[in-house]
Amino acid sequence: MNPIAFQIGPLSVHWYGLLIGLGILLALGLVYQESKRRKLNPDTVLDGCIYMLPFAFLGARLYYVVFNFSWYWENPSEILKVWHGGLAIHGGVLVGLVFLVFYAKKKHLVPLELLDILAPAVVLAQAIGRWGNFVNQEAHGSPVSESFIARFPSFIQRGMLIDGVYYHPTFLYESLWNMGVFLFLMLLTRKSPRPHGKILAAYLGLYSLGRFFIEDLRTDSLMYGPFQVARMVSLIGMVLAVVILCWLYCNPSALASRKNNQDQS
């Protein structure tokens, strides 16, 4: 597959970057609309998300480089070539969360509400961005038979044929899972947005659950010794989601805010 979408003079525009850009634009639009619906200042919320982007991007790249340090040590010129792939979502999410917590406090916003607004947007961007992995023929799974891959559309079959071998389209599995998580989070948001932190916990738990099982099929996982880093982080994400939910529903102030919200609706 050709990873280059088009060229402008000497500049090559890659599908990977275009798809990530599309995901970000849709995510920002969703954040803007959700902020208005919650009667927050959408410009303030959107500014925070835009300011967060370079930090999250840097975190995603550094996370990937650190866990592939030996290879990048021998190929330092590849560190800046993000169009070749190599953005680890866990690094981006971690840095983005930390940034937005500080931003929310500075702007007198409720940090958990801000993160609740962002969570569906992030998983939507993830669902779209996975198709950049497809174009780059990366983030795929182990080899599969021709009869297995024949169950998928022909363009998926062609994309997963690499050096004469068919591979699991794990990018597709995760993209579909993420889209399902997105739809569920939007439904949950519309039904009852409180207590603040509920949407964030649902995102952490559901995304991590899917990633934990899908990662087991992949052949290019970031490794820490014999362990797949993404699976370890996914376990932490699921535990953290349970902890947040337990804290929210056992916290008198959170329950009171939830009851007040229901009384007003």
Contacts in CASP RR format, 6 or more apart in sequence:
PFRMAT RR
TARGET T0000
AUTHOR 0000-0000-0000
METHOD contacts of the structure
MODEL  1
MNPIAFQIGPLSVHWYGLLIGLGILLALGLVYQESKRRKLNPDTVLDGCI
YMLPFAFLGARLYYVVFNFSWYWENPSEILKVWHGGLAIHGGVLVGLVFL
VFYAKKKHLVPLELLDILAPAVVLAQAIGRWGNFVNQEAHGSPVSESFIA
RFPSFIQRGMLIDGVYYHPTFLYESLWNMGVFLFLMLLTRKSPRPHGKIL
AAYLGLYSLGRFFIEDLRTDSLMYGPFQVARMVSLIGMVLAVVILCWLYC
NPSALASRKNNQDQS
1 135 0 8 1.000
1 137 0 8 1.000
1 158 0 8 1.000
1 159 0 8 1.000
3 14 0 8 1.000
3 15 0 8 1.000
3 16 0 8 1.000
3 83 0 8 1.000
3 135 0 8 1.000
3 136 0 8 1.000
4 12 0 8 1.000
4 13 0 8 1.000
4 14 0 8 1.000
4 15 0 8 1.000
5 13 0 8 1.000
5 14 0 8 1.000
5 15 0 8 1.000
5 18 0 8 1.000
6 13 0 8 1.000
7 13 0 8 1.000
12 83 0 8 1.000
14 83 0 8 1.000
14 135 0 8 1.000
15 132 0 8 1.000
15 135 0 8 1.000
15 136 0 8 1.000
16 83 0 8 1.000
16 85 0 8 1.000
16 132 0 8 1.000
16 133 0 8 1.000
16 135 0 8 1.000
16 136 0 8 1.000
17 83 0 8 1.000
17 132 0 8 1.000
19 128 0 8 1.000
19 129 0 8 1.000
19 131 0 8 1.000
19 132 0 8 1.000
19 135 0 8 1.000
20 87 0 8 1.000
20 125 0 8 1.000
20 128 0 8 1.000
20 129 0 8 1.000
20 132 0 8 1.000
22 128 0 8 1.000
22 129 0 8 1.000
23 124 0 8 1.000
23 125 0 8 1.000
23 128 0 8 1.000
23 129 0 8 1.000
24 53 0 8 1.000
24 125 0 8 1.000
26 121 0 8 1.000
26 124 0 8 1.000
26 125 0 8 1.000
26 128 0 8 1.000
27 49 0 8 1.000
27 121 0 8 1.000
27 122 0 8 1.000
27 124 0 8 1.000
27 125 0 8 1.000
28 46 0 8 1.000
28 49 0 8 1.000
28 50 0 8 1.000
28 121 0 8 1.000
29 46 0 8 1.000
29 121 0 8 1.000
30 120 0 8 1.000
30 121 0 8 1.000
30 124 0 8 1.000
31 42 0 8 1.000
31 45 0 8 1.000
31 46 0 8 1.000
31 49 0 8 1.000
31 117 0 8 1.000
31 118 0 8 1.000
31 121 0 8 1.000
32 42 0 8 1.000
32 45 0 8 1.000
32 46 0 8 1.000
33 42 0 8 1.000
34 117 0 8 1.000
34 120 0 8 1.000
34 121 0 8 1.000
34 189 0 8 1.000
35 41 0 8 1.000
35 42 0 8 1.000
35 44 0 8 1.000
35 45 0 8 1.000
35 46 0 8 1.000
35 117 0 8 1.000
36 42 0 8 1.000
38 113 0 8 1.000
38 117 0 8 1.000
38 193 0 8 1.000
40 109 0 8 1.000
40 113 0 8 1.000
40 117 0 8 1.000
44 107 0 8 1.000
44 109 0 8 1.000
45 109 0 8 1.000
45 114 0 8 1.000
45 117 0 8 1.000
48 100 0 8 1.000
48 103 0 8 1.000
48 107 0 8 1.000
49 100 0 8 1.000
49 118 0 8 1.000
49 121 0 8 1.000
51 99 0 8 1.000
51 103 0 8 1.000
52 96 0 8 1.000
52 99 0 8 1.000
52 100 0 8 1.000
52 103 0 8 1.000
55 95 0 8 1.000
55 96 0 8 1.000
55 99 0 8 1.000
56 91 0 8 1.000
56 92 0 8 1.000
56 93 0 8 1.000
56 95 0 8 1.000
56 96 0 8 1.000
56 99 0 8 1.000
57 87 0 8 1.000
57 92 0 8 1.000
58 95 0 8 1.000
59 91 0 8 1.000
59 92 0 8 1.000
59 94 0 8 1.000
59 95 0 8 1.000
60 86 0 8 1.000
60 87 0 8 1.000
60 88 0 8 1.000
60 89 0 8 1.000
60 91 0 8 1.000
60 92 0 8 1.000
60 95 0 8 1.000
61 79 0 8 1.000
61 82 0 8 1.000
61 86 0 8 1.000
61 87 0 8 1.000
61 88 0 8 1.000
62 91 0 8 1.000
63 88 0 8 1.000
63 90 0 8 1.000
63 91 0 8 1.000
63 92 0 8 1.000
63 94 0 8 1.000
64 86 0 8 1.000
64 87 0 8 1.000
64 88 0 8 1.000
64 222 0 8 1.000
65 72 0 8 1.000
65 79 0 8 1.000
67 88 0 8 1.000
67 222 0 8 1.000
67 223 0 8 1.000
67 224 0 8 1.000
67 229 0 8 1.000
68 222 0 8 1.000
72 78 0 8 1.000
72 79 0 8 1.000
78 84 0 8 1.000
84 136 0 8 1.000
85 133 0 8 1.000
85 136 0 8 1.000
85 138 0 8 1.000
86 138 0 8 1.000
88 222 0 8 1.000
88 230 0 8 1.000
89 126 0 8 1.000
90 229 0 8 1.000
90 230 0 8 1.000
90 233 0 8 1.000
93 122 0 8 1.000
97 115 0 8 1.000
100 111 0 8 1.000
100 114 0 8 1.000
100 115 0 8 1.000
100 118 0 8 1.000
101 111 0 8 1.000
101 115 0 8 1.000
103 109 0 8 1.000
103 114 0 8 1.000
104 110 0 8 1.000
104 111 0 8 1.000
104 113 0 8 1.000
104 114 0 8 1.000
105 111 0 8 1.000
110 196 0 8 1.000
112 196 0 8 1.000
112 197 0 8 1.000
112 200 0 8 1.000
113 193 0 8 1.000
113 196 0 8 1.000
113 197 0 8 1.000
115 197 0 8 1.000
115 199 0 8 1.000
115 200 0 8 1.000
116 189 0 8 1.000
116 193 0 8 1.000
116 196 0 8 1.000
116 197 0 8 1.000
116 198 0 8 1.000
116 199 0 8 1.000
116 200 0 8 1.000
117 199 0 8 1.000
119 185 0 8 1.000
119 199 0 8 1.000
119 200 0 8 1.000
119 202 0 8 1.000
119 203 0 8 1.000
120 182 0 8 1.000
120 185 0 8 1.000
120 186 0 8 1.000
120 189 0 8 1.000
120 199 0 8 1.000
120 203 0 8 1.000
122 203 0 8 1.000
123 178 0 8 1.000
123 181 0 8 1.000
123 182 0 8 1.000
123 185 0 8 1.000
123 203 0 8 1.000
123 207 0 8 1.000
124 178 0 8 1.000
124 179 0 8 1.000
124 182 0 8 1.000
126 174 0 8 1.000
126 175 0 8 1.000
126 178 0 8 1.000
126 207 0 8 1.000
127 174 0 8 1.000
127 175 0 8 1.000
127 176 0 8 1.000
127 178 0 8 1.000
127 179 0 8 1.000
127 182 0 8 1.000
128 175 0 8 1.000
129 175 0 8 1.000
130 139 0 8 1.000
130 171 0 8 1.000
130 172 0 8 1.000
130 174 0 8 1.000
130 175 0 8 1.000
130 178 0 8 1.000
131 171 0 8 1.000
131 175 0 8 1.000
132 171 0 8 1.000
133 139 0 8 1.000
133 140 0 8 1.000
133 171 0 8 1.000
134 156 0 8 1.000
134 159 0 8 1.000
134 169 0 8 1.000
134 171 0 8 1.000
134 172 0 8 1.000
137 159 0 8 1.000
137 160 0 8 1.000
137 162 0 8 1.000
138 220 0 8 1.000
139 170 0 8 1.000
139 171 0 8 1.000
139 174 0 8 1.000
139 218 0 8 1.000
139 220 0 8 1.000
140 160 0 8 1.000
140 162 0 8 1.000
140 167 0 8 1.000
140 168 0 8 1.000
140 169 0 8 1.000
140 170 0 8 1.000
140 171 0 8 1.000
140 218 0 8 1.000
140 219 0 8 1.000
140 220 0 8 1.000
141 167 0 8 1.000
141 168 0 8 1.000
141 169 0 8 1.000
141 170 0 8 1.000
141 217 0 8 1.000
141 218 0 8 1.000
141 219 0 8 1.000
141 220 0 8 1.000
142 167 0 8 1.000
142 168 0 8 1.000
142 217 0 8 1.000
142 218 0 8 1.000
142 219 0 8 1.000
143 165 0 8 1.000
143 166 0 8 1.000
143 167 0 8 1.000
143 168 0 8 1.000
144 166 0 8 1.000
144 167 0 8 1.000
144 168 0 8 1.000
145 166 0 8 1.000
146 166 0 8 1.000
148 166 0 8 1.000
149 156 0 8 1.000
149 157 0 8 1.000
149 160 0 8 1.000
149 161 0 8 1.000
149 166 0 8 1.000
149 169 0 8 1.000
150 157 0 8 1.000
152 160 0 8 1.000
152 169 0 8 1.000
152 172 0 8 1.000
156 169 0 8 1.000
156 172 0 8 1.000
157 166 0 8 1.000
160 166 0 8 1.000
160 167 0 8 1.000
160 168 0 8 1.000
160 169 0 8 1.000
167 219 0 8 1.000
168 217 0 8 1.000
168 218 0 8 1.000
170 214 0 8 1.000
170 217 0 8 1.000
170 218 0 8 1.000
173 214 0 8 1.000
173 217 0 8 1.000
174 210 0 8 1.000
174 211 0 8 1.000
174 214 0 8 1.000
177 210 0 8 1.000
177 214 0 8 1.000
178 207 0 8 1.000
181 203 0 8 1.000
181 206 0 8 1.000
181 207 0 8 1.000
184 202 0 8 1.000
184 206 0 8 1.000
185 199 0 8 1.000
185 202 0 8 1.000
185 203 0 8 1.000
185 206 0 8 1.000
188 198 0 8 1.000
188 199 0 8 1.000
188 202 0 8 1.000
189 199 0 8 1.000
192 198 0 8 1.000
192 258 0 8 1.000
192 261 0 8 1.000
192 262 0 8 1.000
193 199 0 8 1.000
193 261 0 8 1.000
194 254 0 8 1.000
194 257 0 8 1.000
194 258 0 8 1.000
194 261 0 8 1.000
195 248 0 8 1.000
195 249 0 8 1.000
195 251 0 8 1.000
195 254 0 8 1.000
195 255 0 8 1.000
195 257 0 8 1.000
195 258 0 8 1.000
196 254 0 8 1.000
196 257 0 8 1.000
197 244 0 8 1.000
197 248 0 8 1.000
198 245 0 8 1.000
198 248 0 8 1.000
200 244 0 8 1.000
201 240 0 8 1.000
201 241 0 8 1.000
201 242 0 8 1.000
201 244 0 8 1.000
201 245 0 8 1.000
201 248 0 8 1.000
202 241 0 8 1.000
204 237 0 8 1.000
204 238 0 8 1.000
204 240 0 8 1.000
204 241 0 8 1.000
204 244 0 8 1.000
205 237 0 8 1.000
205 238 0 8 1.000
205 240 0 8 1.000
205 241 0 8 1.000
205 242 0 8 1.000
208 233 0 8 1.000
208 234 0 8 1.000
208 235 0 8 1.000
208 236 0 8 1.000
208 237 0 8 1.000
208 238 0 8 1.000
208 241 0 8 1.000
209 234 0 8 1.000
209 238 0 8 1.000
210 234 0 8 1.000
211 230 0 8 1.000
211 231 0 8 1.000
211 234 0 8 1.000
212 230 0 8 1.000
212 231 0 8 1.000
212 234 0 8 1.000
212 235 0 8 1.000
212 238 0 8 1.000
215 221 0 8 1.000
215 228 0 8 1.000
215 230 0 8 1.000
215 231 0 8 1.000
215 234 0 8 1.000
216 228 0 8 1.000
216 231 0 8 1.000
218 228 0 8 1.000
221 228 0 8 1.000
221 229 0 8 1.000
221 230 0 8 1.000
221 231 0 8 1.000
222 228 0 8 1.000
222 229 0 8 1.000
222 230 0 8 1.000
223 229 0 8 1.000
224 232 0 8 1.000
247 254 0 8 1.000
248 254 0 8 1.000
249 255 0 8 1.000
END
